[in-house]
Amino acid sequence: MASPAGFTECGLTQCGGCGEGTVGASVLKYQESGRRILISVGGANADATNMDPDKGTSLADAIWQMYLGGQDTRYKGWRPFGPRVVLDGVDIDLEQTSPTCQGNPGSAGCVAVMEGWHNFVVRLRQLMDADTRKEYYITAVPINTKYADPTVSFNNYGSYTHGFRRSHLFLDP
């Protein structure tokens, strides 16, 4: 697998790489002081609606390899903050609602999106739990609820992040 344009041996050139004074060095410094650094997935302008079960699993695997504890040699040189930086988790910020969910949260398209994000969280949690080197976190604010219908939504919890059971999101005490 060849590195895409914009990558160097220390990661994405636009992200600051892994040398002295870079984003990667800052992340390591903050982690050494006890702070946890998470990567955010989504955002106000992200298209959280372009998801299905297979994409959810694939996205989790890619984020694991590039930002978290992944050690797949096919990703050598693809870690944007450098090979030593292992972030502490993922924050899910899904702010858009699929047009297929508006007024019809039980539609096949809407359910596929919810199942995709469910698979994303389940797969990430599996990878995180299998890595005993450190404790990982998955956080989410359940803001995408205006079209959620608990009677028809995935796992009876509502739309997107509401579709994930608490035990998948956070480390159980």
trRosetta pair geometry for C-beta under 8 A, 3 or more apart (Angstrom, degrees):
i j d omega theta_ij theta_ji phi_ij phi_ji
1 74 4.8 63 20 -174 129 97
1 75 7.7 -9 81 -74 139 43
3 7 4.1 -122 173 81 117 137
3 77 5.1 -67 -81 116 133 124
3 78 6.3 -163 -118 -77 87 79
4 7 5.7 92 63 -8 64 119
6 12 5.8 5 139 -145 100 80
6 13 5.7 -128 -172 29 63 97
6 14 6.2 -15 -171 -9 117 106
7 11 6.7 -83 -144 177 79 23
7 12 5.9 -48 -99 -91 65 49
7 13 7.2 -169 -113 -17 15 81
7 77 6.1 94 154 148 123 94
7 78 6.4 -31 -137 -109 149 54
8 11 6.7 -5 58 54 76 34
8 12 7.9 105 19 -146 76 6
8 13 5.5 82 -13 -68 110 92
8 17 6.3 -17 62 -102 123 120
8 77 7.4 -120 122 -163 30 98
9 77 5.2 -66 -128 -118 46 99
10 17 3.8 54 111 -161 121 99
10 18 3.9 -137 -161 21 112 99
10 19 6.6 3 -162 -30 172 79
10 22 7.9 41 146 108 135 174
10 24 7.1 -115 174 1 105 159
10 82 4.9 -14 -162 -98 84 84
10 83 7.7 -92 -126 -9 57 80
11 15 5.8 -69 133 68 120 123
11 16 7.9 -3 87 71 125 52
11 17 5.2 167 54 -116 97 50
11 18 6.1 110 6 -32 115 95
11 24 6.8 149 17 -58 149 131
11 77 7.7 -167 -70 -178 37 46
11 78 7.5 48 -118 159 61 19
11 79 5.4 -67 -89 100 102 53
11 80 3.9 101 -172 -160 118 23
11 81 5.6 99 -83 -16 173 15
11 82 5.5 -82 -18 -52 123 44
12 15 4.0 72 76 6 108 110
12 17 7.5 -143 73 -68 43 59
12 80 4.1 -6 10 -131 103 95
13 17 6.5 6 -116 -50 45 104
15 23 5.5 -88 161 45 75 148
15 24 7.9 75 126 -42 102 88
15 80 4.3 39 45 171 164 110
15 81 6.2 -92 137 -74 128 65
16 22 3.9 154 156 -167 97 88
16 23 3.5 118 61 1 142 96
16 24 6.4 -172 105 -4 98 77
16 81 7.3 12 74 -119 95 71
17 22 5.0 -77 74 -150 71 159
17 23 7.6 116 45 38 35 87
17 24 6.1 -71 125 3 37 127
17 81 7.6 111 169 -144 13 33
17 82 6.2 70 171 -62 55 96
18 22 6.0 -125 -98 75 6 146
18 24 3.9 -47 -110 82 61 162
18 25 7.0 120 -170 -45 45 76
18 81 6.3 99 -84 156 83 47
18 82 2.3 93 -89 -84 131 136
18 83 7.0 -10 -87 18 168 63
18 84 6.7 120 -156 30 131 96
18 85 6.9 -146 -111 -15 104 113
19 22 5.1 93 59 -18 62 127
19 24 7.7 81 19 58 33 117
19 25 6.9 -41 107 -37 30 124
20 25 5.8 80 -133 -83 29 164
21 25 6.1 24 8 58 15 147
22 25 4.9 100 51 9 70 100
22 26 7.0 -129 101 -3 39 89
22 81 7.7 164 127 -151 110 70
22 82 7.6 106 94 -32 137 126
23 26 5.6 -57 -149 38 32 113
23 27 6.4 37 153 -23 67 102
23 81 5.6 -97 106 -120 98 98
24 27 5.7 -50 -149 31 31 112
24 28 6.6 28 155 -14 63 104
24 81 3.7 152 -93 177 86 77
24 82 3.9 73 -152 9 159 118
24 84 7.3 99 174 62 116 90
24 85 4.8 -119 -145 -41 88 139
25 28 5.8 -55 -151 38 33 111
25 29 6.3 36 151 -22 65 107
26 29 5.5 -54 -147 35 33 114
26 30 6.4 30 156 -16 67 105
27 30 6.0 -58 -149 38 29 107
27 31 6.3 27 155 -17 65 109
27 37 5.2 -118 -146 59 93 176
27 81 5.7 18 17 179 149 150
27 85 5.1 55 88 -137 137 122
27 87 7.1 -63 -167 -92 137 77
28 31 5.7 -57 -145 39 30 111
28 32 6.2 35 155 -23 65 106
28 84 6.6 15 -86 115 133 115
28 85 6.2 -104 -56 -96 90 84
29 32 5.8 -54 -150 33 29 113
29 33 6.8 20 153 -12 62 107
30 33 5.8 -62 -153 39 34 107
30 35 4.3 -55 168 63 92 128
30 37 5.9 95 92 -56 128 117
31 34 7.8 114 -177 -19 33 7
31 35 6.3 -93 -86 69 33 71
31 36 7.5 58 -113 -108 76 32
31 37 6.1 -72 -66 2 95 111
31 88 7.2 169 -113 -46 108 113
36 88 4.0 -109 -160 86 89 164
36 89 6.9 11 171 17 119 107
36 137 6.6 43 172 15 148 135
37 87 5.2 -99 101 -138 91 83
37 88 5.5 118 52 12 52 102
38 87 6.3 109 -121 167 28 116
38 88 5.8 -70 -71 73 68 85
38 89 4.5 -31 -111 78 102 80
38 90 6.0 167 -169 -94 100 10
38 91 4.7 93 126 -24 135 95
38 137 6.4 -70 -88 79 124 107
38 139 6.7 -10 -151 25 173 113
39 63 7.0 -162 80 -159 139 111
39 67 5.0 -20 -18 175 151 159
39 87 5.4 47 -24 143 96 172
39 89 7.8 -160 27 101 66 40
39 90 5.7 -27 67 -112 81 67
39 91 7.2 -163 92 25 32 79
40 43 6.6 83 132 -62 121 95
40 90 7.6 128 -108 -167 22 61
40 91 4.5 -31 -104 72 73 105
40 92 7.9 165 -156 -84 62 14
40 93 5.4 7 -172 4 108 124
41 46 7.7 160 163 170 53 170
41 59 7.8 101 -147 159 142 126
41 63 7.1 -40 -78 -96 127 152
41 90 5.8 11 -10 -173 115 110
41 91 7.1 174 19 82 69 50
41 92 5.5 -21 64 -111 103 60
41 93 6.8 161 76 29 47 74
41 120 8.0 -159 124 168 163 142
42 46 4.5 -161 -158 64 42 147
42 48 5.3 18 -123 -77 105 116
42 92 6.1 66 -1 -171 132 55
42 93 4.0 -166 81 77 115 67
42 94 4.7 -109 -123 -76 153 49
42 95 6.5 138 160 0 115 80
43 46 4.5 98 49 -14 79 110
43 93 5.4 48 -71 99 43 125
43 95 6.8 -42 139 10 21 122
44 95 5.2 -28 -108 66 45 160
46 93 7.7 100 30 92 135 90
46 94 7.7 -90 85 -118 117 53
46 95 7.4 103 48 35 88 94
46 96 7.2 -146 84 2 62 118
47 50 4.8 36 128 1 116 110
47 96 6.6 -42 -132 51 39 157
48 51 6.6 -19 173 -18 54 128
48 94 4.1 121 -143 -142 163 94
48 95 7.0 138 -1 38 136 48
48 96 5.0 161 36 51 98 95
48 98 7.9 -110 97 -53 76 82
48 113 7.7 85 136 -172 74 116
48 117 7.4 27 -178 -79 102 128
48 144 7.6 -115 90 -73 153 162
48 160 6.7 28 147 -122 133 140
49 96 5.7 -82 -28 113 102 116
49 97 7.2 59 -80 146 115 20
49 98 3.7 141 -136 -91 114 83
49 99 7.3 57 -161 5 160 67
49 100 7.8 141 -165 24 118 95
49 113 5.7 -32 -149 -123 56 142
50 55 7.5 -107 133 157 70 170
51 55 5.3 -145 -145 85 55 128
51 56 6.0 63 -173 -64 106 87
51 59 8.0 -48 -124 -6 99 147
51 112 7.5 169 104 129 66 77
51 113 4.9 87 68 -140 97 66
51 116 3.5 174 152 103 97 149
51 117 5.9 44 144 -47 159 78
51 120 7.6 -51 -154 -34 130 128
52 55 5.0 87 47 13 69 106
52 56 7.1 -128 93 -13 32 91
52 112 4.6 -21 -123 169 83 107
52 113 7.1 -46 -82 -80 49 42
52 115 7.2 7 -168 80 49 99
52 116 4.7 128 107 -75 3 124
53 56 5.7 -54 -150 28 30 116
53 57 6.9 23 158 -13 63 103
53 112 6.7 -92 -19 -155 81 71
53 115 4.7 -31 -74 126 94 110
53 116 5.3 -112 -63 -85 29 61
53 118 7.9 -27 -111 64 79 93
53 119 4.9 106 -152 -26 67 151
54 57 6.0 -57 -154 37 34 107
54 58 6.2 30 153 -15 68 111
54 116 7.7 -37 40 -115 41 93
54 119 7.9 -11 -55 110 14 165
55 58 5.6 -59 -143 43 33 111
55 59 5.9 35 159 -22 69 107
55 116 5.4 5 66 -148 95 124
56 59 6.0 -54 -145 35 25 109
56 60 6.5 25 156 -18 60 106
56 115 7.2 -140 -2 124 151 58
56 116 3.7 173 -43 -176 113 59
56 117 5.9 -139 -113 -65 124 17
56 118 6.9 17 -177 59 165 49
56 119 3.5 111 98 74 131 102
56 120 3.8 -104 -164 -44 88 79
56 123 7.0 150 133 10 84 127
57 60 5.8 -56 -152 35 30 112
57 61 6.5 29 153 -18 65 106
57 119 4.9 -59 -51 154 79 120
57 120 7.2 -124 -60 -81 30 47
57 123 4.9 138 -129 -60 66 155
58 61 5.7 -55 -150 36 32 111
58 62 6.3 30 155 -18 67 107
59 62 5.8 -55 -146 37 32 110
59 63 6.3 28 158 -15 67 107
59 120 5.6 -18 76 -116 114 109
60 63 6.0 -57 -145 39 28 107
60 64 6.2 34 154 -23 63 109
60 119 7.3 -133 -9 131 133 72
60 120 4.9 168 -54 -151 105 57
60 121 7.7 -142 -92 -42 131 14
60 123 3.7 128 88 92 158 119
60 124 4.5 -125 -146 -54 112 78
60 127 6.9 171 154 2 105 133
61 64 5.6 -55 -148 35 29 116
61 65 6.4 23 157 -16 64 108
61 70 7.9 94 -177 -98 58 135
61 123 6.7 -60 -47 157 74 135
61 127 7.6 159 -103 -65 54 146
62 65 5.9 -58 -147 39 30 107
62 66 6.0 8 163 -4 67 116
63 66 6.2 -66 -135 48 27 99
63 67 5.5 -32 -174 34 68 114
63 68 6.5 48 135 -4 75 109
63 90 6.3 46 151 -91 146 134
63 124 7.1 -16 78 -102 123 111
64 67 7.5 -72 -110 54 9 72
64 68 4.8 -54 -138 56 49 118
64 69 6.7 -34 -170 53 84 68
64 70 4.6 111 131 -53 76 110
64 124 6.7 -172 -65 -120 105 69
64 127 4.7 -49 -120 150 147 164
65 68 7.8 14 -7 50 16 78
65 70 3.3 -130 -108 142 43 168
65 72 5.2 -36 -124 33 119 115
65 74 7.9 -28 -161 75 147 88
65 75 4.3 174 164 -53 116 164
65 78 7.2 16 130 89 105 126
66 70 6.9 17 -9 45 32 139
66 75 6.3 -131 -76 -164 63 134
66 78 5.6 -78 -109 129 91 99
66 79 5.7 170 -159 -108 52 55
66 80 6.5 41 174 -6 104 90
67 79 7.3 151 -79 -144 36 80
67 80 7.3 -7 -85 32 84 103
67 81 7.6 64 -124 16 73 112
67 85 8.0 -42 -150 118 55 99
67 86 7.9 109 153 -147 44 42
67 87 4.8 -12 163 17 93 126
67 90 7.9 101 95 -81 134 92
68 86 6.2 48 -171 -164 35 79
68 87 5.7 -67 -89 59 60 85
68 89 7.5 54 -107 -97 116 25
68 90 7.6 -53 -62 -43 127 97
68 127 7.2 96 100 123 140 125
68 128 7.2 -67 176 -88 147 84
68 131 7.9 178 147 19 105 165
68 136 6.6 37 -152 -121 125 137
69 86 5.6 48 -86 -152 58 125
69 127 7.1 173 58 154 107 99
69 128 7.4 130 15 -110 128 52
69 131 4.2 54 116 -126 169 164
69 133 6.5 154 -130 48 129 122
69 134 7.3 -174 -81 42 122 104
69 136 7.3 -97 -18 -64 118 134
70 75 6.2 28 125 46 127 156
70 127 7.7 -16 -73 -173 81 135
72 75 5.0 74 80 6 93 105
73 76 5.4 -1 -168 -34 58 111
75 78 4.3 -91 -168 48 74 125
75 79 6.8 79 144 -48 106 79
76 83 7.8 6 -143 -99 66 119
79 82 6.1 -34 106 95 109 13
79 83 5.5 125 50 -88 142 44
79 85 6.7 164 157 59 120 92
81 85 3.9 -51 105 63 113 160
81 87 7.8 97 34 -52 146 97
82 85 5.1 90 64 -1 83 106
86 133 7.9 -5 125 103 167 131
86 134 7.0 139 115 27 131 149
87 90 8.0 86 112 -65 128 60
88 134 7.3 -100 -121 142 74 131
88 135 7.7 16 -158 92 94 67
88 136 6.3 178 178 -126 50 57
88 137 6.0 21 139 22 91 99
89 128 7.5 36 -111 -113 82 141
89 136 4.8 141 -86 -177 84 73
89 137 3.4 -63 -63 63 168 68
89 138 5.8 -142 -171 -64 112 40
89 139 6.8 81 126 -5 133 87
90 124 6.1 -69 25 -158 141 155
90 137 7.7 -165 35 98 47 62
90 138 5.4 0 63 -117 88 75
90 139 7.6 -170 98 31 47 64
91 138 7.9 161 -90 -163 31 45
91 139 4.7 -19 -114 69 77 99
91 140 6.9 156 -168 -80 57 48
92 117 7.6 105 -161 -163 142 111
92 120 7.9 122 -105 111 131 129
92 121 7.3 -40 -48 -82 153 105
92 138 6.9 23 -16 -178 107 90
92 139 7.1 -170 21 92 72 46
92 140 3.9 -14 62 -98 103 106
92 161 5.8 157 109 -97 127 116
93 140 7.4 -165 -66 -136 41 68
93 141 6.8 25 -112 36 71 100
93 143 7.9 15 -154 27 65 126
94 117 6.8 -12 -64 -118 159 149
94 140 7.6 1 12 -151 94 114
94 143 7.7 177 76 58 61 89
94 144 5.1 -54 107 -13 93 145
94 160 4.6 -140 101 175 150 148
94 161 5.8 171 37 -32 118 102
95 143 6.3 -11 -108 92 72 126
95 144 6.2 -169 -127 -72 23 102
96 144 7.3 -7 62 -115 21 129
97 101 5.3 -111 177 74 95 124
97 102 6.2 107 122 -63 120 86
97 144 5.8 161 -72 -165 85 106
97 146 6.7 -99 -42 61 152 96
97 147 4.9 114 -162 17 149 133
97 159 6.5 2 -122 167 101 155
97 160 7.8 -121 -106 -21 68 125
98 101 4.5 91 65 -2 88 103
98 102 7.6 -146 97 -16 52 80
98 109 6.6 -154 147 134 142 103
98 110 5.8 -178 75 -107 129 70
98 113 5.0 -167 -30 -31 149 168
99 102 5.6 -41 -153 15 43 117
100 104 6.7 -72 171 79 58 106
100 107 5.1 -123 169 85 98 139
100 109 3.6 -57 166 93 169 127
100 110 4.8 -153 113 -53 96 80
100 113 7.4 150 63 -9 118 129
101 104 6.8 -139 -148 74 22 59
101 105 4.9 37 -158 -104 82 67
101 107 7.2 -142 -89 39 43 107
101 109 7.8 -124 -48 101 67 90
101 110 3.9 122 -86 -121 78 119
101 113 7.0 -84 -47 53 121 140
101 147 4.9 108 133 123 101 142
101 159 6.1 88 -177 -122 149 127
102 147 5.4 -89 -100 -110 50 144
103 147 7.5 -60 -21 -141 37 111
104 107 4.3 52 132 -33 112 113
104 110 6.5 -179 108 -13 74 142
105 110 5.2 -149 -151 148 42 155
105 147 5.7 159 -72 146 110 91
105 148 6.6 100 -117 -136 159 28
105 149 4.4 168 49 22 140 108
105 152 5.5 134 95 87 96 114
105 153 5.6 -35 151 -78 129 86
105 159 6.3 -101 -133 -78 125 101
106 110 6.9 33 33 69 8 128
106 111 6.8 22 -163 -52 39 109
106 149 7.1 -60 -39 73 88 133
106 152 3.6 -65 -75 173 106 140
106 153 7.8 -104 -79 -66 66 43
107 110 4.6 88 59 9 85 105
107 111 6.9 -156 89 -6 41 88
108 111 5.8 -58 -144 39 29 110
108 112 6.3 34 155 -25 64 106
109 112 5.7 -53 -149 31 30 114
109 113 6.8 30 153 -18 63 102
110 113 5.8 -53 -154 33 34 111
110 114 6.5 28 151 -13 66 107
110 159 7.8 -64 -175 -120 108 97
111 114 5.7 -56 -147 41 34 110
111 115 6.0 34 154 -19 68 108
111 154 6.4 133 -144 -65 72 96
112 115 5.7 -54 -142 40 29 110
112 116 6.3 37 153 -27 62 104
113 116 5.6 -52 -152 30 29 116
113 117 6.8 20 156 -10 63 102
113 160 7.3 -41 134 -84 102 81
114 117 6.1 -57 -150 39 32 103
114 118 6.2 37 149 -22 65 108
114 153 6.3 -168 -127 -165 164 84
114 154 4.0 -179 135 -9 129 133
114 159 6.5 -110 -92 -145 113 50
114 160 6.2 -115 -110 -74 73 36
114 163 4.5 148 -169 -69 105 166
115 118 5.2 -52 -144 38 34 118
115 119 6.2 38 155 -21 67 103
115 154 5.9 -180 -67 -108 64 144
115 163 7.9 -103 -68 158 36 150
116 119 5.8 -53 -148 35 29 110
116 120 6.5 37 149 -25 62 102
117 120 5.2 -43 -149 27 38 121
117 121 6.7 34 155 -15 65 101
117 160 5.3 24 54 -149 168 68
117 161 7.0 -85 150 -70 140 49
117 163 6.5 104 82 62 109 126
117 164 7.2 -94 127 -49 95 109
118 121 6.1 -60 -154 38 31 105
118 122 6.2 26 153 -16 67 110
118 154 5.7 -121 -46 146 141 148
118 155 7.2 144 -115 -12 138 124
118 163 5.3 -83 -69 125 105 116
118 164 5.9 178 -115 -85 69 77
118 168 7.9 30 -157 120 69 170
119 122 5.7 -55 -139 41 32 110
119 123 5.9 30 162 -18 67 110
120 123 6.3 -62 -148 38 20 106
120 124 6.4 19 156 -16 60 110
121 124 5.8 -55 -145 38 30 111
121 125 6.2 29 157 -19 65 108
121 138 6.2 121 -142 170 89 157
121 164 4.8 12 60 -120 168 138
121 168 4.9 79 136 145 116 120
121 169 6.5 -31 -161 -83 134 63
122 125 5.8 -58 -149 37 28 111
122 126 6.5 32 152 -22 63 105
122 168 5.8 -49 -84 -140 62 131
123 126 5.6 -51 -149 32 33 114
123 127 6.5 29 155 -15 65 105
124 127 5.9 -59 -151 39 31 109
124 128 6.1 29 154 -18 67 111
124 138 5.9 112 111 -84 133 133
125 128 5.6 -56 -142 40 30 113
125 129 6.0 29 160 -18 66 109
125 138 6.5 -68 -74 -6 86 144
125 168 5.3 -117 -30 -157 157 69
126 129 6.1 -58 -144 38 25 107
126 130 6.4 22 157 -19 61 111
127 130 5.9 -61 -149 36 28 111
127 131 6.7 19 156 -15 64 109
128 131 6.1 -65 -152 36 30 105
128 136 3.7 -116 -144 62 119 138
128 138 7.4 -140 -13 -34 162 103
131 134 6.9 -13 128 44 108 69
131 136 7.1 59 67 -20 119 126
135 171 6.6 -7 -169 -76 107 159
136 171 7.9 142 76 -63 51 113
137 170 7.2 -1 -149 -130 82 63
137 171 6.8 -72 -103 -17 69 104
138 168 7.4 -43 77 139 147 65
138 169 5.2 -126 99 -159 104 51
138 170 6.9 -129 66 -74 76 39
139 169 7.1 77 -114 175 26 100
139 170 7.4 51 -94 -87 62 87
140 161 4.3 -167 155 -145 140 136
140 164 7.3 84 38 50 155 139
140 169 5.9 -94 21 -139 109 127
141 161 7.4 70 80 96 31 168
142 145 6.1 55 149 -54 92 114
142 158 7.4 74 -171 85 123 136
142 161 4.8 -149 -106 97 69 115
142 162 5.1 84 -150 -69 123 81
143 161 7.8 47 26 38 57 136
144 147 7.9 -29 166 36 80 89
144 148 7.5 113 121 -46 66 108
144 159 5.5 -102 123 106 96 113
144 160 4.7 19 80 43 136 138
144 161 6.4 113 40 18 102 97
144 162 7.5 -135 78 -6 78 99
145 148 4.6 -46 -153 8 62 127
145 158 5.7 -3 -129 172 85 144
145 159 6.3 170 -113 44 39 104
145 162 6.1 88 -100 -39 92 140
147 159 5.6 63 80 -52 82 155
148 153 5.6 -10 -158 -56 80 156
148 157 8.0 -53 -166 126 130 48
148 158 3.1 18 -167 -157 138 97
148 159 3.9 -124 -85 -2 85 91
148 162 5.4 23 -124 53 151 154
149 152 4.9 14 99 37 114 97
149 153 5.7 151 68 -32 59 97
149 158 7.2 137 36 -118 22 63
149 159 7.9 61 12 -45 56 92
150 153 5.9 -52 -111 31 29 111
150 156 5.5 48 -179 -175 79 67
150 157 6.6 3 -125 -122 87 10
150 158 5.5 -30 -79 -61 73 76
150 162 7.9 -90 -90 148 83 132
151 156 7.2 15 -111 -129 21 86
153 156 6.5 118 71 -116 77 20
153 157 6.2 -101 104 63 119 45
153 158 4.8 76 74 -115 168 12
153 159 5.8 -104 -126 -60 138 49
153 162 6.8 18 134 99 153 110
153 163 5.9 -123 158 -89 105 93
154 157 7.0 -37 87 43 65 87
154 163 3.8 34 74 -145 111 121
155 163 5.5 116 36 -166 106 66
155 164 7.5 86 50 -94 151 14
155 165 6.2 -110 170 -51 153 89
157 162 4.5 -166 137 153 88 76
157 163 5.3 155 71 -106 106 27
157 164 7.1 -108 88 40 154 29
157 165 7.0 -166 -45 -79 153 53
158 162 3.0 -15 73 110 107 148
158 163 6.5 -124 78 -54 50 62
159 162 5.6 51 51 40 43 114
159 163 6.7 -34 180 -34 13 101
160 163 6.0 -164 107 9 7 108
161 164 5.9 -47 -164 20 49 111
161 169 7.9 64 -167 -96 92 133
164 168 4.9 -112 -176 75 100 125
164 169 5.5 106 123 -54 127 100
165 168 5.2 92 64 2 77 102
165 169 7.6 -158 96 -6 42 89
166 169 5.7 -64 -150 36 39 108
166 170 6.3 -25 178 30 77 102
167 170 7.7 -77 -127 58 21 68
167 172 5.8 6 -134 -68 84 111
